[in-house]
Amino acid sequence: MEDNSNPKANQGYCVICNKETCFNEYGPWKRDDYRCHLCNSTPRQRALIDALNLFYAEWPNMVMHESSPCGPSSDFLRARCKSYTASHYFKDIPAGQYKGIYRCENLEKMTFPSSSFDLFITQDVFEHVMCPDAAFAEIGRVLKPSGAHVFTLPWYKDKNKSTKRACMEKGEIVNLEPPIYHGNPIDKTGALVTYDFGMDLFDYIVKSSGLNTIVYLHEDRNLGLDAEYLEVFISYKSVS
């Protein structure tokens, strides 16, 4: 199981496989390159499942929606959660309709009724949203009272203020910073990075949605939790 040619490999337990495994470092950027030998999950994917297990142990029985699912953690959620649904934003079909198993939804203006979900999941999505304030507000709307948005994104703790990297003007994308693209499960051209979120993220979310946010960081190589930007954020909706 262990890659003997990789001196940084270590034995451990994967919360996605639910098995003993080996975590191998295939490159210098651990957030993408420190992978489980069995399921190929990355640290941020394992971190999200670890956070769900800790804060919402009954998540398999909760009503969950995930926007822009991708990778072993999304597959794990779909397999384990009885009331899991998922969506992508498809430009070629109307919102609310389906392409295969995925519903078409725009995070900035969703078609779901209010108070629909116990948990809303996004994994490295919000750094690609053009109007994140609208998207955070929409998630707050569709969460049930006491529901939560559990998510990951690159968080720049050295920045006091978030940086807006792109905007829309007259239906065209305008880059305010040199363009950066990340992988996109439904578009080979990639996903444009629109925001670099800094320390003002928490105020930004509460002003946009009314949701308060906590940040959870668990570093443990025995669980394959060691990487850049490993934080998991939980924005929770009050009961009243």
C-alpha positions as CSV (number, residue, x, y, z in Angstrom):
1,M,0.0,0.0,0.0
2,E,2.7,2.5,0.9
3,D,4.7,4.2,-1.8
4,N,8.3,3.3,-0.7
5,S,9.7,5.8,-3.2
6,N,7.9,8.6,-1.4
7,P,9.6,9.5,1.9
8,K,6.7,11.7,2.9
9,A,4.1,8.9,2.7
10,N,2.4,7.8,5.9
11,Q,0.0,5.2,7.2
12,G,-3.3,6.4,8.6
13,Y,-7.1,6.2,8.5
14,C,-9.3,7.9,5.8
15,V,-12.6,9.2,6.9
16,I,-13.9,8.8,3.4
17,C,-12.8,5.2,2.9
18,N,-13.5,4.4,6.5
19,K,-10.4,2.2,6.2
20,E,-6.8,2.0,7.2
21,T,-4.8,3.4,4.2
22,C,-1.7,5.2,3.1
23,F,-1.5,8.9,2.4
24,N,1.1,9.7,-0.3
25,E,2.5,13.2,-1.2
26,Y,2.7,13.3,-5.0
27,G,3.8,16.9,-5.2
28,P,4.7,20.0,-3.2
29,W,1.1,21.4,-3.1
30,K,-0.4,19.2,-0.4
31,R,-3.9,20.6,-0.8
32,D,-4.1,18.8,-4.2
33,D,-1.2,16.3,-4.0
34,Y,-1.5,14.6,-0.6
35,R,-3.9,11.8,-1.5
36,C,-5.4,8.7,-0.1
37,H,-4.0,5.6,-1.8
38,L,-7.5,4.0,-1.8
39,C,-10.0,6.7,-2.7
40,N,-7.7,9.4,-4.1
41,S,-9.2,12.0,-1.8
42,T,-7.4,15.3,-1.0
43,P,-7.0,16.9,2.4
44,R,-9.7,19.5,2.0
45,Q,-12.2,16.7,1.0
46,R,-11.3,14.7,4.1
47,A,-11.4,17.8,6.2
48,L,-15.0,18.5,5.2
49,I,-16.1,15.0,6.0
50,D,-14.3,15.2,9.3
51,A,-16.1,18.4,10.2
52,L,-19.5,17.0,9.3
53,N,-18.8,13.9,11.4
54,L,-17.9,16.1,14.4
55,F,-20.6,18.9,14.2
56,Y,-23.4,17.0,12.5
57,A,-23.0,13.4,13.3
58,E,-26.5,12.6,12.1
59,W,-25.8,14.1,8.6
60,P,-26.6,10.8,6.8
61,N,-30.3,11.3,8.0
62,M,-30.5,15.0,7.2
63,V,-31.8,16.8,4.1
64,M,-28.6,17.8,2.3
65,H,-27.9,19.7,-0.9
66,E,-24.5,20.1,-2.6
67,S,-23.7,22.7,-5.2
68,S,-21.1,21.8,-7.8
69,P,-20.2,18.4,-6.4
70,C,-16.9,16.8,-7.5
71,G,-14.6,14.1,-6.2
72,P,-14.5,11.3,-3.6
73,S,-16.1,13.4,-0.8
74,S,-19.1,14.2,-3.0
75,D,-19.4,10.6,-4.0
76,F,-19.3,9.7,-0.3
77,L,-22.0,12.1,0.7
78,R,-24.3,10.9,-2.1
79,A,-23.8,7.3,-1.1
80,R,-24.3,7.8,2.6
81,C,-26.9,10.6,2.9
82,K,-30.5,9.3,2.4
83,S,-31.8,12.8,1.3
84,Y,-28.8,14.1,-0.8
85,T,-29.4,16.1,-3.9
86,A,-26.9,18.0,-6.0
87,S,-26.8,20.8,-8.6
88,H,-24.5,22.4,-11.2
89,Y,-25.1,25.6,-13.1
90,F,-25.7,24.6,-16.7
91,K,-25.9,27.5,-19.1
92,D,-27.9,25.5,-21.7
93,I,-30.9,24.5,-19.6
94,P,-33.4,26.4,-17.5
95,A,-32.9,26.6,-13.7
96,G,-34.8,23.9,-11.9
97,Q,-34.5,21.4,-14.7
98,Y,-32.2,18.3,-14.7
99,K,-29.3,17.2,-16.8
100,G,-28.9,13.6,-15.8
101,I,-28.8,13.3,-12.1
102,Y,-27.9,17.0,-11.5
103,R,-30.4,19.9,-11.2
104,C,-29.6,23.2,-12.8
105,E,-29.2,25.9,-10.2
106,N,-27.5,29.3,-10.1
107,L,-26.3,29.9,-6.5
108,E,-27.1,33.6,-6.8
109,K,-30.7,32.9,-7.6
110,M,-31.9,29.4,-6.7
111,T,-35.4,28.0,-7.4
112,F,-35.7,26.0,-4.2
113,P,-38.4,26.9,-1.7
114,S,-37.2,28.7,1.4
115,S,-36.3,26.4,4.4
116,S,-35.6,23.4,2.2
117,F,-32.4,22.0,3.6
118,D,-30.7,21.0,6.9
119,L,-27.3,21.2,5.3
120,F,-25.9,23.0,2.3
121,I,-22.5,21.9,1.1
122,T,-20.0,23.7,-1.2
123,Q,-16.5,22.6,-1.7
124,D,-14.2,25.3,-3.2
125,V,-17.0,26.9,-5.0
126,F,-17.4,30.5,-3.6
127,E,-14.0,31.7,-4.9
128,H,-15.6,31.3,-8.4
129,V,-19.0,33.0,-7.7
130,M,-19.4,36.4,-9.4
131,C,-21.7,37.8,-6.7
132,P,-21.0,35.9,-3.5
133,D,-23.1,38.2,-1.4
134,A,-26.2,37.1,-3.4
135,A,-25.2,33.4,-3.1
136,F,-24.7,33.6,0.6
137,A,-28.1,35.2,1.0
138,E,-29.7,32.5,-1.1
139,I,-28.1,29.8,1.0
140,G,-29.4,31.5,4.1
141,R,-32.9,31.5,2.5
142,V,-33.0,27.8,1.6
143,L,-31.6,26.6,4.9
144,K,-34.1,25.4,7.5
145,P,-34.0,27.1,11.0
146,S,-30.9,25.6,12.7
147,G,-29.5,24.5,9.3
148,A,-26.0,25.1,8.2
149,H,-23.8,25.9,5.2
150,V,-20.6,23.7,5.5
151,F,-18.0,24.7,3.0
152,T,-14.4,25.0,2.0
153,L,-12.5,27.7,0.1
154,P,-9.0,29.2,0.0
155,W,-8.8,31.6,2.9
156,Y,-6.1,34.2,2.8
157,K,-5.5,35.0,6.5
158,D,-2.8,37.5,5.6
159,K,-5.4,39.7,3.9
160,N,-7.5,42.0,6.1
161,K,-9.8,42.7,3.1
162,S,-11.0,40.3,0.4
163,T,-9.9,41.0,-3.1
164,K,-12.5,41.1,-6.0
165,R,-10.7,39.6,-9.0
166,A,-13.5,39.8,-11.6
167,C,-16.9,41.3,-12.2
168,M,-19.6,41.4,-14.9
169,E,-20.2,44.6,-17.0
170,K,-22.9,44.6,-19.7
171,G,-22.9,40.8,-19.7
172,E,-19.2,40.5,-20.1
173,I,-16.5,39.4,-17.7
174,V,-14.1,42.1,-16.7
175,N,-10.9,40.9,-15.0
176,L,-9.8,43.3,-12.2
177,E,-6.7,41.1,-11.5
178,P,-4.7,38.7,-13.7
179,P,-7.1,35.8,-14.4
180,I,-6.6,32.5,-12.6
181,Y,-8.5,29.4,-13.4
182,H,-9.2,26.3,-11.3
183,G,-10.5,22.9,-12.4
184,N,-14.2,22.7,-13.3
185,P,-16.1,19.4,-13.3
186,I,-18.5,20.5,-16.1
187,D,-16.2,22.8,-18.2
188,K,-12.8,21.9,-19.5
189,T,-11.8,25.5,-19.8
190,G,-11.9,25.8,-16.0
191,A,-13.5,28.1,-13.5
192,L,-12.4,31.7,-13.2
193,V,-11.4,32.8,-9.7
194,T,-13.5,35.8,-8.9
195,Y,-12.6,36.5,-5.2
196,D,-9.7,36.0,-2.8
197,F,-11.3,35.9,0.6
198,G,-9.5,37.4,3.5
199,M,-10.2,38.0,7.2
200,D,-13.4,40.0,6.5
201,L,-15.1,36.8,5.3
202,F,-17.1,36.4,8.5
203,D,-18.5,40.0,8.4
204,Y,-19.2,39.6,4.7
205,I,-21.3,36.5,5.3
206,V,-23.3,37.8,8.2
207,K,-24.0,41.1,6.3
208,S,-25.1,39.1,3.2
209,S,-27.1,36.4,4.8
210,G,-27.6,36.9,8.5
211,L,-25.6,33.7,9.1
212,N,-22.9,33.6,11.7
213,T,-19.8,31.6,10.8
214,I,-17.2,29.5,12.7
215,V,-14.0,28.1,11.3
216,Y,-12.8,24.6,12.1
217,L,-9.2,23.5,11.6
218,H,-8.0,20.0,12.4
219,E,-4.5,19.0,11.4
220,D,-3.6,15.3,11.9
221,R,-1.5,13.4,9.4
222,N,-2.9,10.1,10.9
223,L,-6.2,11.2,9.2
224,G,-4.5,12.7,6.2
225,L,-5.3,16.2,7.4
226,D,-2.3,18.3,6.5
227,A,-2.3,21.0,3.8
228,E,-2.6,24.6,2.8
229,Y,-6.1,26.2,3.3
230,L,-7.4,23.2,5.3
231,E,-10.1,25.3,7.2
232,V,-13.7,24.2,7.1
233,F,-16.3,26.9,7.5
234,I,-19.8,26.4,9.1
235,S,-22.4,29.2,8.7
236,Y,-25.4,28.4,10.8
237,K,-28.9,29.7,10.8
238,S,-30.6,30.6,14.1
239,V,-33.8,28.8,15.1
240,S,-35.8,32.1,15.3
